[in-house]
Amino acid sequence: MKIPVVSLLLLALPAHAATLAGLWEFNDSGNLNQATQGSALSFTGTVAATTGVSGSDGAADFAKGAWAAVTNPISANGATGTPTRTNQFTIVLDFMVPSFTDGGADNGTFTGLFDFDNGGSDADFFIRKQTGATELGVTTQWPYVGAGPTSNGSDTSGTVLANTWYRLVLASDTGVGRSVYLNGSLIGTFTAGTQEATRQSLSTSNPLRLLWDNDGETSRVLVSNLALFDGRLSATDVTALGSAGSPVPEPSSLLLGALATLAGLRRRR
């Protein structure tokens, strides 16, 4: 018996592939905090509308000290036990730091990007200015940045230049493995950490904080896309997402595209 090509595709799909759970594109200048998918963001501080990566799309310009509260749309999940936090997730962020030498917008050392534990301490993911660098040599560490490797994980290295758009991807299965990508390239992988760790996983009751830090280690940052997936994306998935400014695809569109390709192959047989 011949099995239809579409059936073969469906059989090849994993039991649960990560799906898009939240998406914010900042295209409506009069309603910057609205969600394409998920709940509206809550802004603190000065956030203004500006142009995005292509010049025809929108972005939010967060002044130094401004930040957004992001309601987590993903239920508690995890590889083992009965988790109470979101341990399996991926964050996609398209961002640009306009100037690392602007005294009014840069603290000279760290820029906090994400805080997972609802303001309990420092931000949990930073970019860090290197001494003597003309631009920003970056070392990021998850859950937080130190002067070098700590028990929380080893260094992640990359380079972020001023006035340049980047797509940063944090793909996590807390307690199993976590990976960081910059413009599609893997820049760090961690296995340290435990499931439910408050500085590595997401709360299901308190929001994720974007661009927040407890003692002002922030900079002016432009954001054109923010997305949350409900699982850890693979390296292949991250490559498929493309670079900053590329649309973040609905999972259904990826499946339909695959089906269309297979249907075309079938017709040519």
N, C-alpha and C positions, 0 to 999 in steps of 0.2 A: 504494500500500500504506500502510495506517495503522500508525504506530509506536505501541506501547503507551505509556501515560503513564509507567509505571514505567521503561521503557527510556529515555524522554526524560530522566528524572531522572538515571539512571545515566550517561547520555552527558554530562550537564551537570556531573557531579562532577569535580573536578580529579584528575589522575593520582595525587597523593598529598596527601591532606588531613592536617593535624596531628591526631594521636591522643593520647589520654590515656595517659601512660607511668608516672606516679607520683601517688599520692594519699594524704594523711595527714589524718585528720579528728579525732583526739584525743577520740573518744567513749567509749573504754574507760578509766575512771579507774584501773583496776588494771594497765593495760598501755598507758600513754600513747604509747609509742614505736612501737606496731604500725602497719603500713601497710594501708590498704584495698587499695592496689595498689602493688607495688614492694617494697623491702626496709625492714626496721625501721630507725628512726632510732637514733642513738647520742647520748645526752645527756651533757653535762659541766656540772657545777654543779647548783643546786637548781631542779628543774622540778616543779611541783605541778599536780594536776588542779583545774579550776575550770569554771564554766559558760561557755557560748559566747554567740553573738550573740542567740539567741532565748531563752536561759535554759533551754531543754530540751535543747540540744545541748552537746557538751563542748568544752573548750579546754585548752591547756597554758599555765601561768603560769610564764614564764621570769624568774627573779630576775636582777637586774643582774649581768652576768658569765657567766650560764648560756648555753649554746648547743647546737645540734644539728648533728651530721654527717649529711648526706643523701647516700646512695649514688646516683649518677647512673644512671638506668636507660636512658638514650638512647645509642645508638651514635654513633660519629664521623659527622658529616655536614657539609655545606657546599655553597655554590653552585658552587664550581669546584675543580679539582685533586683531590688525594687527601688529605682532611683527617684529622688524628689526634685532633681534639677535637670536642666537640659545639658547632657554631656556630649551628644552627637549633633554637631551643627557645623555650618560654614558661613563665614562673614566675607562679603565682597565689598570693597570700598574703593571707589575712584576718587582720588584726591590730588591736590596740588598745594604746595607751600609757596606763596608768591615770593617771599624774600627771607632768607635766613640771617640777613644783616640789618634788618629793619628794627631799630631799637624799640619802636613802639609796638612791634608785633612779635618779637622773639625774645625769649628769656635767656638765650645764649647757650643752653645746655640740652634740655629735654623737651619733647613735644608729646604729650599724652594723647593716644588715639582712642583706646577703649578702656572702660572700667566695668568689670563684671560683678563686683560685690557691693553695688549700690552705694558707693561713696564711703566704704568702710576704711579705706586707706588710700595710698597712692593709686594712680591709674595702673592698669594691669598690663598694658602693652604700649611701649614708647618707641619713638625714633630718637636717636641721640647724636648730638653734634660732636664730632671728633676734634680734639685740640689741634689747631694749626691747619685744619682743612679749609680750602677756599670755598667749597660748597658744603654740603652735609654728607660726611661719611657716616653711614648708619649702622648701628648695631642694635638689633632688637632682641629682646629676651622675653620668653613667655613662661610664667605669668608676668614677670616684670624685669626691667633692665637693671643690671648692676654694672660694676666696673669690669667684670669679666664673668666667666661661667660660675654658676652657683648650683646649689642642690635643686633649684627649680628647673634646670635645663641648661643646655649649652648655648653658646652664642649663635645668633643668626646674623649673617652679614649681607649687606646690599649697599647700594648707593642711590641716594635720592638727591636730585639737583633742584635748585630753585626754579620756579616758573615752568615746571615740567609735570605733565599729568602721569599718574601711575595707577595701576590696578593692583591693589593689595588683597590677597586672599588668605584667610586663616581657616584651615580645615581641621576640625577637631573631633576626636572620639576620646574624651578625657579618660585616662586610665589605660588606654590602649595605644594611642599615638596622636600626635598633632603636627601639622605641617604648615609652613609659611611660604607663600609665593609672592614674587614681585614681578609684574608684567609677564606672568606665565612661567617664570623660572623658579624652581625650588631653591629657597635661600636658607632653609633650616627645618630640621625634623627633630621632634622631642618624643621620648618615651617616658620621661620622668613625670611624676604626678599621679594622683589617684582620682578615681571617679568621685564626683560630688565636690571636688576641691573648689572652694568658693572663688578663688582667683583664676580659675581656668574654665569653669563651666558657667552656664547662664541660669539665673534665678527665674523661676516660673511666676513669681509674684512681684518682683522688683524689676525696674527697667534696666537695660543695658545703657550705659552712658557713653556717648560719642564725644570725643575731644574734651573730656573733663579730667581735671587733676585736683587733688585736695589742697595743694599749696602753690597753685599757679604755674606749674610747669607745662605751659601751653603756648601755642603760637597761632597766628592767623592762618586759617586753612580753608581752601575751597573744596567743596564736595559736590560731585555731579551724579553719583550713583551710590546707593547703599542697598545691599540685598542680604537676606538670610535664607539659607537652605536648611532643611531639617535632618541633615546627615553630613558625614564627612565626604566631601568630593575627592575623587581620585585625581592623580596628576593628569590623566587623560581628560577628565571632566574640566579641570582648570584650564588646560590648553584650549579646549573647545569654547570656553568663555571669551577668549580673545583679550584684547588690550583695553585700556581705559577708553570709555566712550562707546564701546560696542554694546548693543542691547543685551540685557541679561535675559536669556531665553526662558520662556515658560517650559517646564518639563514636557508638557503635552506636545509642544511644537517640535521638540527634538524627536519624540516618538513618531509623530506624523511624518517628519522629514525622512526618518529611517524607513517607514512603511512605504512612502512614495518612491524612495530609491529602490527598494526591493520589488515593488510593483513594476517599476520600469524595467528592471532586470528580467522579471518574469515575462513581460510582454515581448522582450527581444529574443526569448528562447525559441 
